[in-house]
Amino acid sequence: MDNSIAIVVSVIAVFAIVVLIGKRFRLSSRYERKPRTLNAWNALDKGIDPTQGDNS
């Protein structure tokens, strides 16, 4: 019985530490899936030729 209580307390403590560390270190916005602005590099991913101007 004492071992199971110790295991549960340890799991809760590890979970709390992981949550606190996760809140402290957030990923940069550069890791977002969709960029906010379309630059030349992202234009290539979308099939847009960045060397051509906006000559529609």
Secondary structure, DSSP 4 states (H G I P E B T S, - for coil): -HHHHHHHHHHHHHHHHHHHHHHHSPPPGGG-SS-SS--HHHHHHTT--TTS-S--
